[in-house]
Amino acid sequence: MLFLRSTSYDAVSHQLTVRFRSPSGSAWAAYEYRDVAPAVVARLEAAQPHAQHVLDTEIAPFHAVRRVGQTSWDAPRSRDSHVQAPGRAV
């Protein structure tokens, strides 16, 4: 299981980068979400320490995602149901 560690946002490209870490801190992963509106990022930042919920319900279901370093984007996870963010255990 990975936990949300940090986020960064490029307001020009509307790309959100989310970094996850393992409980021990020894493993990590980073994902980029495309076309995320500034208002959604503001809700994510204001939701600390519950930002994972905003990511799971307002970002992952509706925005294309790729792991940092990958060239291709994956389609949004789901538009109809609550889903887990990348790297999260089910």
C-alpha positions as CSV (number, residue, x, y, z in Angstrom):
1,M,0.0,0.0,0.0
2,L,1.3,3.5,-0.8
3,F,0.3,6.7,0.9
4,L,0.0,10.2,-0.7
5,R,3.2,12.0,0.1
6,S,3.1,15.3,-1.9
7,T,1.7,17.0,-4.9
8,S,2.9,19.6,-7.3
9,Y,0.9,21.5,-10.0
10,D,1.8,23.1,-13.2
11,A,-0.8,25.9,-13.7
12,V,0.2,26.4,-17.4
13,S,-0.3,22.8,-18.5
14,H,-2.9,21.9,-15.8
15,Q,-0.9,18.8,-14.9
16,L,-0.9,17.5,-11.4
17,T,1.9,15.3,-10.1
18,V,1.2,13.2,-7.1
19,R,3.9,11.3,-5.2
20,F,3.2,8.3,-3.1
21,R,5.4,6.5,-0.5
22,S,5.3,3.2,1.3
23,P,4.7,3.1,5.1
24,S,8.4,2.5,5.6
25,G,9.4,5.2,3.2
26,S,11.6,2.8,1.3
27,A,9.4,2.7,-1.8
28,W,7.7,5.5,-3.8
29,A,5.8,6.1,-7.0
30,A,4.8,9.3,-8.8
31,Y,1.8,9.8,-11.2
32,E,0.8,12.7,-13.4
33,Y,-2.9,13.6,-14.0
34,R,-3.8,15.6,-17.1
35,D,-6.2,18.6,-17.4
36,V,-6.8,19.1,-13.7
37,A,-8.6,22.4,-13.0
38,P,-7.0,24.8,-10.5
39,A,-10.2,24.7,-8.4
40,V,-9.8,20.9,-8.0
41,V,-6.2,21.3,-7.0
42,A,-7.2,23.9,-4.4
43,R,-9.7,21.4,-2.9
44,L,-7.0,18.8,-2.8
45,E,-4.6,21.1,-1.0
46,A,-7.3,22.3,1.4
47,A,-8.3,18.7,2.3
48,Q,-5.1,17.9,4.2
49,P,-4.8,15.5,5.9
50,H,-7.6,13.8,3.9
51,A,-6.3,14.7,0.4
52,Q,-6.4,11.0,-0.6
53,H,-10.2,11.2,-0.6
54,V,-10.2,14.1,-3.0
55,L,-7.7,12.3,-5.2
56,D,-9.9,9.2,-5.2
57,T,-13.2,10.9,-5.8
58,E,-12.5,14.1,-7.8
59,I,-9.3,13.5,-9.7
60,A,-8.6,9.8,-10.5
61,P,-12.1,9.0,-11.9
62,F,-12.1,11.9,-14.3
63,H,-8.5,12.6,-15.5
64,A,-6.1,10.7,-17.7
65,V,-3.1,9.4,-15.7
66,R,0.4,8.1,-16.3
67,R,3.3,7.0,-14.1
68,V,6.1,9.6,-14.2
69,G,8.6,8.5,-16.9
70,Q,5.9,6.8,-19.1
71,T,5.0,8.3,-22.5
72,S,1.5,7.1,-22.8
73,W,-1.6,8.2,-20.8
74,D,-4.2,5.8,-19.4
75,A,-7.9,6.8,-19.7
76,P,-9.7,8.0,-16.6
77,R,-10.3,5.1,-14.1
78,S,-14.1,5.4,-13.9
79,R,-16.7,8.1,-14.3
80,D,-19.4,6.2,-12.4
81,S,-17.9,4.8,-9.2
82,H,-15.5,5.4,-6.4
83,V,-12.1,4.0,-7.3
84,Q,-8.7,3.7,-5.7
85,A,-5.8,5.9,-6.8
86,P,-2.8,4.3,-8.5
87,G,-0.7,2.4,-6.1
88,R,-3.4,2.0,-3.6
89,A,-4.4,-1.5,-2.3
90,V,-7.9,-2.6,-2.9
